[in-house]
Amino acid sequence: MPQDLAGTEFERRRGATTVEIRDGFAQVHVQELTEPIHESRLFVLERIAQVGISIDFLKLTTDGLSFLIPEARAELAQRCLSEGGHRFELHHDRSIVLANAVNMRDEEGLIARIVSVAIATGVPIDHLADMHDRLLIVVEQSGARQVAHAIESTRGSE
């Protein structure tokens, strides 16, 4: 085998390869929607869309829904939801910590290990989501670096 090909890596390393932080979000929890719940959820989402707010991390709850919005649009969302008579909570200064890993869902126990490390920091976790190649953790901005550092310190031990 030629010497220059001996060190060529064709697969990415297993486990969490990079960790990044995205700041600048607010989290909205809309609660106590009226029945039929699916129509009430759609009404809320239509109102948010009508005022031009983009949402991320939509989750349905038993009596409402929650989602992330850009922090810069939080005041507009608050006004929109208040005018609609919705009961809601708005949490400012949220960040997303992204732990990237190739084939995350196929690596047995990897998601559980990363979540366990995040929980062990003591930083309250608002939201979790996973994709085929990353885990997304929503936390208060003040704790995002602590969570990211803890996940980074485990790289290579997966």
Residue pairs with C-beta under 8 A, 6 or more apart in sequence:
11 102
12 102
13 102
14 101
14 102
14 107
14 158
15 101
15 107
15 110
15 155
15 156
15 157
15 158
16 99
16 100
16 101
16 110
16 114
16 151
16 152
16 154
16 155
16 158
17 100
17 101
17 102
17 155
18 99
18 100
19 97
19 98
19 99
19 100
19 148
19 151
19 152
19 155
20 97
20 98
20 100
20 148
21 95
21 96
21 97
21 98
21 144
21 145
21 148
22 95
22 96
22 98
23 95
23 141
23 144
24 70
24 71
24 72
24 95
25 56
25 68
25 69
25 70
25 71
25 94
25 95
25 96
25 138
26 68
26 69
26 70
26 71
26 73
26 74
26 77
26 90
26 91
26 92
26 93
26 94
27 66
27 67
27 68
27 69
27 90
27 91
27 94
27 126
27 127
27 138
28 66
28 67
28 68
28 69
28 77
28 81
28 88
28 89
28 90
28 91
29 61
29 64
29 65
29 66
29 88
29 89
29 90
29 91
30 44
30 64
30 65
30 66
30 81
30 86
30 87
30 88
31 61
31 63
31 64
31 87
31 88
31 89
32 63
32 64
32 87
33 40
33 41
33 44
33 63
33 64
33 65
33 86
34 40
37 63
37 64
40 64
41 60
41 64
41 65
43 84
44 64
44 65
44 81
44 84
44 86
45 55
45 58
45 65
47 80
47 81
47 84
48 55
48 69
48 77
48 80
48 81
51 76
51 77
51 80
52 73
53 69
53 70
53 73
53 76
53 77
53 80
54 69
54 70
54 73
55 67
55 68
55 69
56 67
56 68
56 69
57 66
57 67
57 68
57 127
57 129
57 136
57 138
58 65
58 66
58 67
59 65
59 66
59 67
59 127
64 88
66 127
68 94
68 96
68 127
68 138
69 77
71 92
71 93
71 94
74 90
74 92
77 90
78 90
81 88
91 126
91 140
93 140
93 141
93 142
94 126
94 138
94 139
94 140
94 141
95 138
95 139
95 140
95 141
95 144
96 136
96 137
96 138
96 144
97 118
97 136
97 137
97 138
97 139
97 144
97 147
97 148
97 151
98 134
98 135
98 136
98 137
99 114
99 134
99 135
99 137
99 151
100 133
100 134
101 107
101 110
101 114
101 133
101 134
101 135
101 158
102 133
103 132
103 133
104 110
104 111
104 130
104 131
104 132
104 133
104 134
104 135
105 111
105 130
105 132
107 158
110 158
111 130
111 135
113 154
113 158
114 135
114 151
114 154
115 128
115 135
115 137
117 150
117 151
117 154
118 125
118 137
118 139
118 147
118 150
118 151
119 125
120 150
121 143
121 146
121 147
121 150
123 139
123 140
123 143
123 144
123 146
123 147
124 139
124 140
124 143
125 137
125 138
125 139
126 138
126 139
126 140
127 136
127 137
127 138
128 135
128 136
128 137
128 138
129 135
129 136
130 136
137 147
139 147
